[in-house]
Amino acid sequence: MEPLLMLSVAILLAHAVTSLLRTVMARRRHSRCYLLDYVCHRPCDDRKVSTDTVGRVVTRNKRLGVPEYRFLLRVIVRSGIGEESYCPRSILEGREESPTHQDALDEMDAFFDEAIAELFARSGVAPRDVDVLVVNVSLLAPAPSLASRIVRRFGMREDVAEYNLSGMGCGASLISLDLARRALRTRPASLALVVSSESIAPSWYAGTDRSMMMGNCLFRSGGSAVLLTNNPSLRGRAKMALRHLVRTNIAADDEAHTCALQREDGDGHVGISLSKDLPKAAVRAMTLNLRRLVPRVLPLSELLRFAAHYVSSKLLSHCPMQVKADGRLPKINFKTGVEHYCLHPGGAAVVEAVKESLGLDADDVEPALMTLRRWGNTSASSLWYVLSYMEAKGRLKKGDRALMLTFGSGFKCNSCLWEVTGDMADKGAWADCIDDYPPPPESATTNPYMDKYSWVNQVDSTVL
């Protein structure tokens, strides 16, 4: 009986191990997330923000004096934005201080009707095939929701899992991606549509508080529609596979929470206030985020090298006979685990700060800076314009890894790592202009805004 008992126990153990392995493998299959396709919105050309448009918008605000005009000029010049970005029609028509609710909906509908429709057409996916819908627009929360507006507009199924996020800032795209990925885990072989945009029309700041005036200079119209799946049978059609996603939120810290805040100024005008604490909050959030991400994406050899150099530098710093030449601590070499960087183009200074922190070079940050120049800061959708730039340039090859890194009010830092699994050769929204970027060296340093409005620096206050 003893051998028979031992055999029975062995069979039970084998069965238990097999069941456990099947469960683990099933969970792994269900947690897989593939990028089927994506589309970045390109508004109509008659919505472009030229230097003449900027001049008209700035000078018709009679509340501004000479100091405010000079401040706006400096922000525009340093922003890194060119003359090809877009704004809502309410601004072009001189109604930026009194937009209607319909203006906000019209801005969203133009994006929905073009970008989402194009995504369905390109991917061959029908609207009724979508199982999960996640929409993020921070500054517009109508009723019914924008997600419901999309369901109605495209005739989606009655059982589509619909999520609508607001108030999540520029980092909302990766938050939505994480939500869609988690929702797909409970729905085997399903499709998710993630829609990211921002409502510029009702978000214009009409006051004179400098911390709130910057948003008018930086943010532009845009949007992205992204199609995801966990269906292994569609893996061959996918462009990329999501490997890791890390979210960090330091809103419990008062300074971080208020460094990017929608509020009223002393005169009752509502706007987004960007405080001087924002860079410090961004660095702290990014440090905490990368602390969790790095062990997942970099090889052990690089981690050991960094640890050894860090310890030795600390020891040398306590030795009066040894001083490092540049006084800096060693940095992790991210290029041992990442080939491409999708950095949020929040502004030229933001991109430069991330470049310095991560030890990147000019080629690494070129996609973010060129996106900023062509499209401006389109909030949560900006990352997808950066990815589209790299795809249009033919830089993304099978096996390459691309790191997305973004920031948002709260304060939040979100990151994710993609691996290229399919052919990526679409030019997307960059189709008619990709060869113009980066501009030649002789024109890269010129600024059309400074050329046209440098007179603001000399004008007497009685002229305005």
Secondary structure, 3 states (H helix, E strand, C coil): CHHHHHHHHHHHHHHHHHHHHHHHHHHHHHHCCEEEEEEECCCCHHHECCHHHHHHHHHCCCCCCHHHHHHHHHHHHHHCCCCCCECCHHHHCCCCCCCCHHHHHHHHHHHHHHHHHHHHHHHCCCHHHCCEEEEEECCCCCCCCHHHHHHHHHCCCCCCEEEEECCCHHHHHHHHHHHHHHHHHCCCCCEEEEEEECCCHHHCCCCCCHHHHHHHHHECCCEEEEEEECCHHHHHHCCEEEEEEEEEECCCCHHHHHCEEEEECCCCCEEEEECCCHHHHHHHHHHHHHHHHHHHHCCHHHHHHHHHHHHHHHHHHCCCCCCCCCCCCCCCCHHHCCCEEEECCCCHHHHHHHHHHHCCCHHHHHHHHHHHHHHCECHHHHHHHHHHHHHHCCCCCCCCEEEEEEEECCCEEEEEEEEECCCCCCCHHHCCCHHHCCCCHHHHCCCHHHHHHHHHHCCCCCCC
